[in-house]
Amino acid sequence: MIASTPKHGPTLIGAGLFLLLAAELWPAIPVASAAMLIALGATGVLMARAASRESGRWLIVVHLAIYAALYSLFVAALVDRSLRVAGQVAWTTAADLVIATCLLTLVVRLGLSAFRDPTANRC
């Protein structure tokens, strides 16, 4: 899946945005996972465009740092909301966070692959 991410990047971004917008109508939608779908798609697009340039590596580092920070904000917000509403972390929130963590791991692996082989994930 990681090797095909650059060509599917816009689709992943669109799916993540759709899920985030749909969460306004149905709050049970996994928003952290949706955000990490956007991160995975955006990383694929960035890899396709910038990984072969020397300055592209710094862009990837900044990109990964921003999405890691966004992930931590999503975790804090979801856990806080779950604790305020139910007094404990709901299983749906925990499942969302596990899936989002797996997606974030893919994002980091994809980003770090630019440092091993700059042309590995280009379209």
C-alpha positions as a Markdown table, in Angstrom:
| # | Residue | x | y | z |
|---|---|---|---|---|
| 1 | Met | 0.0 | 0.0 | 0.0 |
| 2 | Ile | 2.8 | 2.4 | 0.8 |
| 3 | Ala | 4.3 | 2.2 | -2.7 |
| 4 | Ser | 0.9 | 3.0 | -4.3 |
| 5 | Thr | 0.2 | 6.0 | -2.1 |
| 6 | Pro | 1.5 | 8.8 | -4.4 |
| 7 | Lys | -1.0 | 7.9 | -7.1 |
| 8 | His | -3.8 | 7.4 | -4.6 |
| 9 | Gly | -2.9 | 10.5 | -2.6 |
| 10 | Pro | -5.8 | 12.8 | -3.9 |
| 11 | Thr | -8.3 | 9.9 | -3.3 |
| 12 | Leu | -7.1 | 9.4 | 0.3 |
| 13 | Ile | -7.3 | 13.2 | 0.9 |
| 14 | Gly | -10.8 | 13.3 | -0.5 |
| 15 | Ala | -12.0 | 10.3 | 1.5 |
| 16 | Gly | -10.6 | 11.8 | 4.7 |
| 17 | Leu | -12.2 | 15.2 | 4.0 |
| 18 | Phe | -15.5 | 13.5 | 3.3 |
| 19 | Leu | -15.4 | 11.6 | 6.6 |
| 20 | Leu | -14.5 | 14.8 | 8.5 |
| 21 | Leu | -17.4 | 16.6 | 6.9 |
| 22 | Ala | -19.8 | 13.7 | 7.5 |
| 23 | Ala | -18.8 | 13.7 | 11.2 |
| 24 | Glu | -20.8 | 16.9 | 11.6 |
| 25 | Leu | -24.0 | 14.8 | 10.8 |
| 26 | Trp | -22.9 | 11.6 | 12.5 |
| 27 | Pro | -20.5 | 12.1 | 15.4 |
| 28 | Ala | -19.6 | 8.4 | 15.6 |
| 29 | Ile | -17.4 | 8.7 | 12.5 |
| 30 | Pro | -13.7 | 8.1 | 13.3 |
| 31 | Val | -12.3 | 11.6 | 12.9 |
| 32 | Ala | -8.8 | 10.8 | 14.0 |
| 33 | Ser | -8.6 | 8.1 | 11.3 |
| 34 | Ala | -10.1 | 10.5 | 8.8 |
| 35 | Ala | -7.4 | 13.0 | 9.6 |
| 36 | Met | -4.7 | 10.4 | 9.2 |
| 37 | Leu | -6.1 | 9.4 | 5.8 |
| 38 | Ile | -5.6 | 13.0 | 4.8 |
| 39 | Ala | -2.1 | 12.8 | 6.2 |
| 40 | Leu | -1.3 | 9.6 | 4.3 |
| 41 | Gly | -2.6 | 11.1 | 1.1 |
| 42 | Ala | -0.8 | 14.4 | 1.6 |
| 43 | Thr | 2.4 | 12.6 | 2.3 |
| 44 | Gly | 2.1 | 10.5 | -0.8 |
| 45 | Val | 1.5 | 13.7 | -2.9 |
| 46 | Leu | 4.5 | 15.4 | -1.2 |
| 47 | Met | 6.7 | 12.4 | -1.8 |
| 48 | Ala | 5.8 | 12.4 | -5.5 |
| 49 | Arg | 6.6 | 16.1 | -5.9 |
| 50 | Ala | 9.4 | 16.8 | -3.5 |
| 51 | Ala | 11.3 | 13.7 | -2.5 |
| 52 | Ser | 13.8 | 13.8 | -5.3 |
| 53 | Arg | 15.0 | 17.3 | -4.5 |
| 54 | Glu | 17.4 | 17.9 | -1.6 |
| 55 | Ser | 15.1 | 20.6 | -0.1 |
| 56 | Gly | 12.3 | 18.1 | -0.3 |
| 57 | Arg | 13.7 | 16.1 | 2.6 |
| 58 | Trp | 13.3 | 19.1 | 4.9 |
| 59 | Leu | 9.8 | 19.6 | 3.6 |
| 60 | Ile | 9.1 | 16.0 | 4.5 |
| 61 | Val | 10.5 | 16.4 | 8.0 |
| 62 | Val | 8.4 | 19.5 | 8.6 |
| 63 | His | 5.3 | 17.7 | 7.1 |
| 64 | Leu | 5.8 | 14.8 | 9.4 |
| 65 | Ala | 6.2 | 17.0 | 12.5 |
| 66 | Ile | 3.0 | 18.9 | 11.6 |
| 67 | Tyr | 0.9 | 15.8 | 11.2 |
| 68 | Ala | 2.4 | 14.2 | 14.4 |
| 69 | Ala | 1.3 | 17.4 | 16.3 |
| 70 | Leu | -2.1 | 17.2 | 14.7 |
| 71 | Tyr | -2.4 | 13.6 | 15.7 |
| 72 | Ser | -1.6 | 14.4 | 19.3 |
| 73 | Leu | -4.3 | 17.1 | 19.3 |
| 74 | Phe | -6.8 | 14.7 | 17.9 |
| 75 | Val | -5.9 | 12.1 | 20.6 |
| 76 | Ala | -6.2 | 14.7 | 23.4 |
| 77 | Ala | -9.5 | 16.1 | 22.1 |
| 78 | Leu | -11.1 | 12.6 | 21.6 |
| 79 | Val | -10.0 | 11.3 | 24.9 |
| 80 | Asp | -11.2 | 14.5 | 26.7 |
| 81 | Arg | -14.6 | 14.3 | 25.0 |
| 82 | Ser | -15.0 | 10.6 | 25.8 |
| 83 | Leu | -14.1 | 11.2 | 29.4 |
| 84 | Arg | -16.4 | 14.1 | 29.8 |
| 85 | Val | -19.4 | 12.3 | 28.2 |
| 86 | Ala | -19.0 | 8.8 | 29.5 |
| 87 | Gly | -16.4 | 9.0 | 32.3 |
| 88 | Gln | -14.3 | 6.5 | 30.4 |
| 89 | Val | -12.8 | 6.1 | 27.0 |
| 90 | Ala | -15.4 | 4.5 | 24.7 |
| 91 | Trp | -14.5 | 1.5 | 22.7 |
| 92 | Thr | -15.3 | 3.4 | 19.5 |
| 93 | Thr | -12.8 | 6.1 | 20.5 |
| 94 | Ala | -10.2 | 3.5 | 21.3 |
| 95 | Ala | -10.7 | 1.8 | 18.0 |
| 96 | Asp | -10.5 | 5.1 | 16.2 |
| 97 | Leu | -7.2 | 5.9 | 17.9 |
| 98 | Val | -5.7 | 2.4 | 17.2 |
| 99 | Ile | -6.6 | 2.8 | 13.5 |
| 100 | Ala | -5.3 | 6.3 | 13.4 |
| 101 | Thr | -2.0 | 5.2 | 15.0 |
| 102 | Cys | -1.6 | 2.5 | 12.4 |
| 103 | Leu | -2.2 | 5.1 | 9.6 |
| 104 | Leu | 0.2 | 7.5 | 11.3 |
| 105 | Thr | 2.8 | 4.7 | 11.3 |
| 106 | Leu | 2.3 | 4.3 | 7.6 |
| 107 | Val | 2.7 | 8.1 | 7.1 |
| 108 | Val | 6.0 | 8.1 | 9.1 |
| 109 | Arg | 7.3 | 5.0 | 7.2 |
| 110 | Leu | 6.4 | 6.6 | 3.9 |
| 111 | Gly | 8.1 | 9.9 | 4.9 |
| 112 | Leu | 11.2 | 8.2 | 6.1 |
| 113 | Ser | 11.5 | 6.2 | 2.9 |
| 114 | Ala | 12.6 | 9.4 | 1.2 |
| 115 | Phe | 15.8 | 9.3 | 3.3 |
| 116 | Arg | 16.6 | 5.7 | 2.2 |
| 117 | Asp | 15.8 | 6.0 | -1.5 |
| 118 | Pro | 14.6 | 9.4 | -2.8 |
| 119 | Thr | 13.0 | 7.9 | -5.9 |
| 120 | Ala | 11.3 | 4.9 | -4.4 |
| 121 | Asn | 7.8 | 6.3 | -4.1 |
| 122 | Arg | 7.6 | 8.6 | -7.1 |
| 123 | Cys | 4.8 | 8.2 | -9.7 |
